[in-house]
């Protein structure tokens, strides 16, 4: 017997009547550049594991990153395509955490001063248009890729391909404007793999694995018109 949505999630009807899900999306888009974001290593997909690496993207002592001009140009085009304001000044920062696919022990990203903010896109919904706000678009480097299967000792060991380390990323963060999962999980225009925005701006690799990744942020919010009662 097929369960209803309420039965499936185990939420009482009176609770669902008061609250609704609010969803925001964080989308990472790998940029179609010839070289990585902070070094001259090839950004080509499908090469032999760990063949496109250097002391900079491996985070060896004494190395310094050099920003790829083409990355900034493409990210600026992406920002304008989603109606963001591109700022004259932005800043990179270190996001410190430890994980095997992060050789430096930190990721170079943007936080306080992103490249662009305050955009929006219109998506088709229920025969009309739904405007989704864009909080920010910022630049960062991708981590390496952990591989957990396909090797002789995969049952007991994990393998790492550092070719992806340093791949340029645009992170596009939406406002929590998606009120129902059906709208969020279909991915709005800027997040879809066949997005007119990305086709037009030629930002992502059409056949690359993980050329686009999406993280869903969700919470429950009190429905409009319902007053809080203590």
C-alpha positions as a Markdown table, in Angstrom:
| # | Residue | x | y | z |
|---|---|---|---|---|
| 1 | Unk | 0.0 | 0.0 | 0.0 |
| 2 | Unk | 1.4 | 3.4 | -1.0 |
| 3 | Unk | 1.8 | 5.8 | 1.9 |
| 4 | Unk | 0.8 | 9.4 | 1.7 |
| 5 | Unk | 3.4 | 12.1 | 2.0 |
| 6 | Unk | 2.3 | 12.8 | 5.6 |
| 7 | Unk | 2.6 | 9.2 | 6.6 |
| 8 | Unk | 5.9 | 8.7 | 4.8 |
| 9 | Unk | 7.6 | 11.5 | 6.8 |
| 10 | Unk | 5.7 | 10.8 | 10.0 |
| 11 | Unk | 4.5 | 14.4 | 10.5 |
| 12 | Unk | 1.1 | 15.1 | 12.1 |
| 13 | Unk | -1.3 | 17.0 | 9.8 |
| 14 | Unk | -1.7 | 19.8 | 12.3 |
| 15 | Unk | 2.0 | 20.4 | 12.1 |
| 16 | Unk | 2.1 | 20.4 | 8.3 |
| 17 | Unk | -0.8 | 22.9 | 8.4 |
| 18 | Unk | 1.3 | 25.4 | 10.4 |
| 19 | Unk | 4.7 | 24.9 | 8.8 |
| 20 | Unk | 6.1 | 24.6 | 5.3 |
| 21 | Unk | 9.6 | 23.7 | 4.0 |
| 22 | Unk | 11.8 | 26.5 | 2.9 |
| 23 | Unk | 14.7 | 25.5 | 0.6 |
| 24 | Unk | 17.8 | 27.2 | -0.6 |
| 25 | Unk | 20.4 | 25.8 | -3.0 |
| 26 | Unk | 24.2 | 25.9 | -3.1 |
| 27 | Unk | 25.4 | 25.1 | -6.6 |
| 28 | Unk | 29.1 | 24.5 | -7.5 |
| 29 | Unk | 29.9 | 24.9 | -11.2 |
| 30 | Unk | 33.3 | 23.8 | -12.5 |
| 31 | Unk | 34.6 | 26.4 | -15.0 |
| 32 | Unk | 35.7 | 25.5 | -18.5 |
| 33 | Unk | 39.3 | 26.8 | -18.3 |
| 34 | Unk | 42.4 | 25.2 | -19.8 |
| 35 | Unk | 44.3 | 25.6 | -16.5 |
| 36 | Unk | 43.5 | 25.5 | -12.8 |
| 37 | Unk | 42.5 | 28.5 | -10.7 |
| 38 | Unk | 45.8 | 29.1 | -9.0 |
| 39 | Unk | 48.4 | 27.3 | -11.1 |
| 40 | Unk | 49.3 | 26.4 | -14.7 |
| 41 | Unk | 48.3 | 22.7 | -14.4 |
| 42 | Unk | 45.9 | 21.4 | -17.0 |
| 43 | Unk | 42.2 | 21.4 | -16.1 |
| 44 | Unk | 41.5 | 18.6 | -18.6 |
| 45 | Unk | 39.2 | 15.8 | -17.4 |
| 46 | Unk | 40.0 | 12.1 | -17.9 |
| 47 | Unk | 43.8 | 12.2 | -17.8 |
| 48 | Unk | 45.8 | 9.6 | -15.8 |
| 49 | Unk | 45.3 | 10.0 | -12.1 |
| 50 | Unk | 47.7 | 12.5 | -10.4 |
| 51 | Unk | 49.2 | 13.5 | -13.7 |
| 52 | Unk | 48.0 | 17.1 | -13.6 |
| 53 | Unk | 49.6 | 18.3 | -10.4 |
| 54 | Unk | 52.4 | 20.6 | -9.3 |
| 55 | Unk | 53.8 | 22.0 | -6.0 |
| 56 | Unk | 51.1 | 24.8 | -5.9 |
| 57 | Unk | 48.0 | 22.7 | -6.2 |
| 58 | Unk | 49.5 | 20.1 | -3.9 |
| 59 | Unk | 50.1 | 22.7 | -1.3 |
| 60 | Unk | 53.8 | 22.1 | -0.8 |
| 61 | Unk | 55.7 | 24.5 | 1.4 |
| 62 | Unk | 57.0 | 27.7 | -0.1 |
| 63 | Unk | 54.5 | 27.9 | -3.0 |
| 64 | Unk | 52.2 | 30.8 | -3.7 |
| 65 | Unk | 49.0 | 30.8 | -5.7 |
| 66 | Unk | 48.6 | 33.0 | -8.8 |
| 67 | Unk | 45.0 | 33.8 | -9.8 |
| 68 | Unk | 43.9 | 32.7 | -13.3 |
| 69 | Unk | 42.5 | 35.8 | -15.1 |
| 70 | Unk | 40.3 | 33.7 | -17.3 |
| 71 | Unk | 38.5 | 32.3 | -14.2 |
| 72 | Unk | 37.6 | 35.8 | -13.1 |
| 73 | Unk | 36.3 | 36.7 | -16.5 |
| 74 | Unk | 34.1 | 33.7 | -16.7 |
| 75 | Unk | 32.8 | 34.1 | -13.2 |
| 76 | Unk | 31.9 | 37.7 | -14.0 |
| 77 | Unk | 29.9 | 36.7 | -17.0 |
| 78 | Unk | 28.1 | 34.1 | -14.9 |
| 79 | Unk | 27.3 | 36.8 | -12.3 |
| 80 | Unk | 25.8 | 39.1 | -14.9 |
| 81 | Unk | 23.8 | 36.2 | -16.4 |
| 82 | Unk | 22.0 | 35.8 | -13.1 |
| 83 | Unk | 21.6 | 39.5 | -12.5 |
| 84 | Unk | 24.1 | 39.9 | -9.7 |
| 85 | Unk | 26.1 | 43.1 | -8.9 |
| 86 | Unk | 29.8 | 42.4 | -9.6 |
| 87 | Unk | 32.0 | 44.2 | -7.0 |
| 88 | Unk | 35.1 | 46.0 | -7.9 |
| 89 | Unk | 36.9 | 44.5 | -4.8 |
| 90 | Unk | 36.7 | 40.9 | -3.6 |
| 91 | Unk | 38.8 | 38.9 | -1.3 |
| 92 | Unk | 40.0 | 35.3 | -1.0 |
| 93 | Unk | 40.3 | 33.6 | 2.4 |
| 94 | Unk | 41.4 | 30.3 | 3.8 |
| 95 | Unk | 38.7 | 27.8 | 4.8 |
| 96 | Unk | 40.5 | 25.5 | 7.2 |
| 97 | Unk | 39.6 | 21.9 | 7.6 |
| 98 | Unk | 41.3 | 18.5 | 7.4 |
| 99 | Unk | 40.3 | 15.9 | 4.9 |
| 100 | Unk | 42.4 | 13.5 | 2.8 |
| 101 | Unk | 41.4 | 15.2 | -0.5 |
| 102 | Unk | 42.6 | 18.6 | 0.7 |
| 103 | Unk | 46.5 | 18.5 | 0.7 |
| 104 | Unk | 47.0 | 22.0 | 2.0 |
| 105 | Unk | 44.7 | 21.5 | 5.0 |
| 106 | Unk | 42.6 | 24.5 | 3.8 |
| 107 | Unk | 40.6 | 25.6 | 0.8 |
| 108 | Unk | 41.1 | 29.0 | -0.9 |
| 109 | Unk | 37.6 | 30.5 | -1.1 |
| 110 | Unk | 35.7 | 33.8 | -0.7 |
| 111 | Unk | 33.6 | 34.7 | 2.3 |
| 112 | Unk | 33.4 | 38.3 | 3.5 |
| 113 | Unk | 33.9 | 39.9 | 0.1 |
| 114 | Unk | 32.5 | 37.7 | -2.6 |
| 115 | Unk | 32.8 | 38.4 | -6.3 |
| 116 | Unk | 29.1 | 39.2 | -6.8 |
| 117 | Unk | 25.9 | 39.5 | -4.8 |
| 118 | Unk | 22.2 | 40.4 | -5.0 |
| 119 | Unk | 21.0 | 38.6 | -8.1 |
| 120 | Unk | 17.9 | 36.7 | -9.2 |
| 121 | Unk | 16.5 | 34.4 | -11.8 |
| 122 | Unk | 13.0 | 33.7 | -13.0 |
| 123 | Unk | 11.9 | 30.1 | -13.3 |
| 124 | Unk | 8.8 | 28.5 | -14.8 |
| 125 | Unk | 6.3 | 27.3 | -12.2 |
| 126 | Unk | 2.6 | 26.4 | -12.4 |
| 127 | Unk | 2.1 | 28.2 | -15.6 |
| 128 | Unk | 3.8 | 31.4 | -14.4 |
| 129 | Unk | 7.1 | 32.7 | -13.2 |
| 130 | Unk | 8.8 | 32.3 | -9.8 |
| 131 | Unk | 11.6 | 34.6 | -8.9 |
| 132 | Unk | 14.5 | 33.0 | -7.0 |
| 133 | Unk | 16.9 | 35.4 | -5.3 |
| 134 | Unk | 20.6 | 34.9 | -5.6 |
| 135 | Unk | 22.6 | 35.8 | -2.4 |
| 136 | Unk | 26.1 | 35.6 | -3.8 |
| 137 | Unk | 28.4 | 34.1 | -6.4 |
| 138 | Unk | 31.9 | 33.5 | -5.2 |
| 139 | Unk | 35.1 | 31.8 | -6.5 |
| 140 | Unk | 37.0 | 28.9 | -4.9 |
| 141 | Unk | 39.1 | 25.9 | -5.7 |
| 142 | Unk | 37.9 | 22.4 | -5.8 |
| 143 | Unk | 39.3 | 19.6 | -3.7 |
| 144 | Unk | 40.8 | 16.3 | -5.0 |
| 145 | Unk | 38.6 | 13.2 | -5.6 |
| 146 | Unk | 38.4 | 10.3 | -3.2 |
| 147 | Unk | 38.0 | 7.0 | -5.0 |
| 148 | Unk | 36.5 | 4.1 | -3.0 |
| 149 | Unk | 36.0 | 1.4 | -5.6 |
| 150 | Unk | 37.5 | 0.0 | -8.8 |
| 151 | Unk | 40.9 | -0.9 | -7.4 |
| 152 | Unk | 42.5 | -4.1 | -6.2 |
| 153 | Unk | 42.5 | -3.0 | -2.6 |
| 154 | Unk | 39.4 | -0.9 | -2.5 |
| 155 | Unk | 37.9 | -3.1 | 0.2 |
| 156 | Unk | 40.5 | -1.9 | 2.7 |
| 157 | Unk | 42.0 | 1.3 | 1.2 |
| 158 | Unk | 40.8 | 4.6 | -0.3 |
| 159 | Unk | 42.6 | 6.2 | -3.3 |
| 160 | Unk | 42.9 | 9.9 | -4.1 |
| 161 | Unk | 43.2 | 11.5 | -7.5 |
| 162 | Unk | 44.7 | 15.0 | -7.1 |
| 163 | Unk | 44.0 | 16.1 | -10.7 |
| 164 | Unk | 40.8 | 17.8 | -9.6 |
| 165 | Unk | 42.5 | 19.7 | -6.8 |
| 166 | Unk | 42.6 | 23.4 | -7.8 |
| 167 | Unk | 39.8 | 23.1 | -10.4 |
| 168 | Unk | 38.1 | 26.6 | -10.6 |
| 169 | Unk | 34.6 | 26.6 | -9.0 |
| 170 | Unk | 31.8 | 29.2 | -9.0 |
| 171 | Unk | 29.6 | 28.7 | -6.0 |
| 172 | Unk | 26.1 | 30.1 | -6.5 |
| 173 | Unk | 24.1 | 30.5 | -3.3 |
| 174 | Unk | 20.3 | 31.1 | -3.6 |
| 175 | Unk | 18.0 | 32.8 | -1.2 |
| 176 | Unk | 15.6 | 30.5 | 0.7 |
| 177 | Unk | 12.9 | 31.2 | -1.8 |
| 178 | Unk | 12.0 | 27.7 | -2.8 |
| 179 | Unk | 9.0 | 26.7 | -0.6 |
| 180 | Unk | 8.3 | 23.2 | -2.0 |
| 181 | Unk | 10.7 | 20.3 | -2.7 |
| 182 | Unk | 9.2 | 19.8 | -6.1 |
| 183 | Unk | 10.5 | 23.2 | -7.2 |
| 184 | Unk | 13.9 | 22.7 | -5.4 |
| 185 | Unk | 14.7 | 19.2 | -6.6 |
| 186 | Unk | 14.1 | 20.0 | -10.2 |
| 187 | Unk | 16.9 | 22.6 | -10.0 |
| 188 | Unk | 16.2 | 26.1 | -11.3 |
| 189 | Unk | 17.6 | 27.4 | -14.5 |
| 190 | Unk | 21.0 | 28.3 | -13.1 |
| 191 | Unk | 21.5 | 24.9 | -11.6 |
| 192 | Unk | 20.3 | 22.6 | -14.4 |
| 193 | Unk | 22.8 | 20.7 | -16.5 |
| 194 | Unk | 21.3 | 22.0 | -19.7 |
| 195 | Unk | 20.8 | 25.5 | -18.3 |
| 196 | Unk | 20.4 | 28.3 | -20.9 |
| 197 | Unk | 22.6 | 30.4 | -18.8 |
| 198 | Unk | 25.5 | 28.0 | -18.8 |
| 199 | Unk | 25.1 | 27.0 | -22.4 |
| 200 | Unk | 25.1 | 30.7 | -23.4 |
| 201 | Unk | 28.1 | 31.6 | -21.3 |
| 202 | Unk | 30.0 | 28.3 | -21.9 |
| 203 | Unk | 30.9 | 27.9 | -18.3 |
| 204 | Unk | 30.7 | 24.2 | -17.6 |
| 205 | Unk | 32.0 | 21.0 | -19.3 |
| 206 | Unk | 29.2 | 19.3 | -21.1 |
| 207 | Unk | 30.4 | 15.8 | -20.5 |
| 208 | Unk | 32.4 | 16.0 | -17.4 |
| 209 | Unk | 31.6 | 14.0 | -14.3 |
| 210 | Unk | 30.6 | 16.3 | -11.4 |
| 211 | Unk | 30.7 | 19.4 | -13.7 |
| 212 | Unk | 27.9 | 20.6 | -11.4 |
| 213 | Unk | 27.1 | 19.7 | -7.8 |
| 214 | Unk | 24.1 | 20.9 | -5.8 |
| 215 | Unk | 23.7 | 21.1 | -2.0 |
| 216 | Unk | 20.2 | 21.6 | -0.6 |
| 217 | Unk | 19.7 | 23.7 | 2.5 |
| 218 | Unk | 16.3 | 23.3 | 4.1 |
| 219 | Unk | 14.3 | 24.3 | 7.2 |
| 220 | Unk | 10.7 | 24.5 | 8.4 |
| 221 | Unk | 9.1 | 27.9 | 8.6 |
| 222 | Unk | 5.8 | 29.0 | 9.9 |
| 223 | Unk | 3.3 | 29.5 | 7.1 |
| 224 | Unk | 2.3 | 33.1 | 6.3 |
| 225 | Unk | -0.7 | 34.4 | 8.2 |
| 226 | Unk | -0.3 | 32.0 | 11.1 |
| 227 | Unk | 0.5 | 33.8 | 14.4 |
| 228 | Unk | 2.7 | 32.3 | 17.0 |
| 229 | Unk | 1.0 | 31.0 | 20.1 |
| 230 | Unk | 2.9 | 30.3 | 23.3 |
